[in-house]
Amino acid sequence: VGLVATFVLFVLRGIARLFTPGQWRMAVWPWWAAGAAAVGYAWLAGLQPPAMRAMVMTLVGLWVASGRHAPGPWQAWWLALGLVVLIDSLAVWRPGLWLSFIAVLLLILIWQRRPRPQGLLGWSSGLVRTQLLLAPLMAGAVLLAFARVAPSAPLANLVAVPLVSAILVPLGLLGWLLSPIPYLGAFSWRLFGEITALLVGFLEVVIDWLPLWWPLPELVLPLALLLGLVSLVWALPGLSAALRMGAMLLLVPAMLTLTPSRPGAGTLEVNFHDVGQGQLIELRSANYRLLYDTGPRFTSGFMPLGMLWPRGQRFDDVLVSHADLDHAGGVPALGEHDVGRFLAPAGDSIGVPFEPCRRGQEWKRDGVVYRVLWPPQESSELSSNDRSCVLEVTAANERLLITGDVSREVERRLLLEVTLPVTLLVAGHHGSQTSSGPQLVQTLLPQYVLYSAGRRNAYGHPHADVVRRFRHAGSCQWSTALDGAVTFHFVENEGITLYSARRQPWRRDGVDGTCLGVESRQWSRRTASPTSLQAETP
């Protein structure tokens, strides 16, 4: 939104200078047109919270830049923040609001009372300096919001920001304007596509070289504060070089706490990825990585799996429960990764060679036991859903059961195979009424239930009767539709720790608000159980 408004302002002020050379600085209409462009572009984007926030910030920024009875930069910052919150009061709970305004706050600190850069060299050095000063502050803010750090961000921004703002946005607008002229419009869009492909290729290389880092949970807050302190020390004018270098030296031991996302010995990490109406579960131990299902593939061809990891990931096993697109849709995206073995039901077609999964298969990795409970050897008479591969995982004296899309009839037969007790159950068929029957629920009495479902999905998953059934069983219920990606850590001698990516402060966690144990993003079962927590409900 801001780039479009800036481009329109630049072009129209150039036109005003051409036709009214003596009065172009006083011309008001380019500023109004730039504001209209910002509103129009945000409207085309659906006025979603990010677009609306950018529109408000752009309009206030245009007012300040025009110099016409405009507030100062700090008054403008508070004005924009107040307007955004006034328009959308829930924005205060979204990380995007604070990431945007924290970045602008530092930009004001960096450029206030400093001379305007002159020439290409001046602007280039200013851009580099700005990105280097922004990098630690934004890393700290992202760390607080998402518990991870992208070390590739400064390098990526140094290339992407000027390329997008100076070339891609103007070229895209030019292509739109020239669309009625066949050859010129086609040439503009072709050039736009080629430059975009080069940028995407560069970003993929950078991400592969510097992948995401995850600090230890207890170090997230101290490390985020330290990163913010480094930015402020370098951004504030008048501070000594010794103080600034001292702040930089503090980062050296802090960086040693950043580690790749690999569980320690005796730990199983189970990630329920938020992929919309579909299922993608990642199980990781110290030296083993398994995917259960690969998420959906939509009619546009988009596969969420392709956006989760940089290329070249190693997956020891990929178990596809059955061939439906909401479970097997992401298989083509795994062509960019290294997969040791595919497993799927015999008779299904998933587009790659696979080993049939059958009842009785069992393997052990890093002390974690994996057992296939279903389908039986002869399963040709079963429906596609009822042929789903059912997986039981035992780790750290806890048990996980994933039933795919099997029906209640198959669930009753599975009760003869399941090892009790079950700690975590993935609700069958995304919480459909066709699965999670009363007999299964009352027999397993799982402590946790997870629904892999899309937000506001057309099927109404999870079904209200299923939610009610598990609530009566005392289960703590989670849904990727409401809670985003959910991660469980099974730790030897320590119990279970879980993390919800989309923590909503204005509501209780879980499907129906009965899971009351999560007052922070981290919660350990050592301190409470769903039953005791429900008893504490105000």
Buried (B, 14 or more C-beta within 10 A) or exposed (E): BBBBBBBBBEBBBEEBBEEEEEEBEEBEEBBEBBBEBBBBBBEEBEBEBBBBBBBBBBBBBBBBBBEEEBEEBEEBBEBBBEBBBEBBEEBEEBEEBBBBBBEBBBBBBBBEEEEEBEEEEEEEEBBEBBBBBBBBBBBBBBBBBBBBBBBBBBBBBBBBBBBBBEBBBBBBBBBEEBEEEEEBBEEBBEBBEEBBEEBEEBBBEBBEEBBBBBBEEEBBEEBBEBBBBBBBBBBEEEEEEEEBEEBEEEBEEBEEBBEEBEBEEBBBBBBBBBBBBBBBBBBBBBEBBBBBBBBBBBEEEEBBBBEBBBBEBEBBBBBBBBBBBBBBBBBBBBEBBEBEEBBBBBBBEBEBEBEBBBBEBEEEBBBBBBBBBBBEEEBEEBEBBBBBBBBBBBBBEBBBBBBBBBBBEBBEEBEEBBEEEBBBBBBBBBBBBBBBBEEBBEBBBBBBBBBBBBEEBEBEBBBEEBBEBBBEBBBBBBBBBBBBBBBBBBBBEBBBBBBBBBBEEEEBBBBBEBBBBBEEBBBBBEEBBBEEBBEEEE
